[in-house]
């Protein structure tokens, strides 16, 4: 079992406390390179719920993301964050970023084996 990097935990906590989505980060998780911007968990959950709500087939699942943290539901343990919440993120595959428009990823901090500040962008040149 891996022990999360304290500095990475501090970055995630700052994103949560500042409620900012401007921190660009690139991580390696089980050999996959993921690059994008971090978002506070509440913002990330709301955005995922909005995307699901717009789908005829997936709309019922939107409530799972909205309901988390509301009365009657179990709260996550207080303290340091356990996950990174990426938006406009891409999985790097060769010279491509998948998906091209960016996606929403939730990554356990304990699974991150390497990371760097900043994200990778691509050009056709």
Secondary structure, 3 states (H helix, E strand, C coil): CCCCCHHHHHHHHHHHHHCCCCCEEEEEECCEEEEEEECCHHHHHHHHHHHHHCCCCCHHHHHHHHHCCCCCCCCCCCCCCCEEEEEEEEEEECCEEEEEEEEEEEEEHHHEEEEEECCCCCCCC
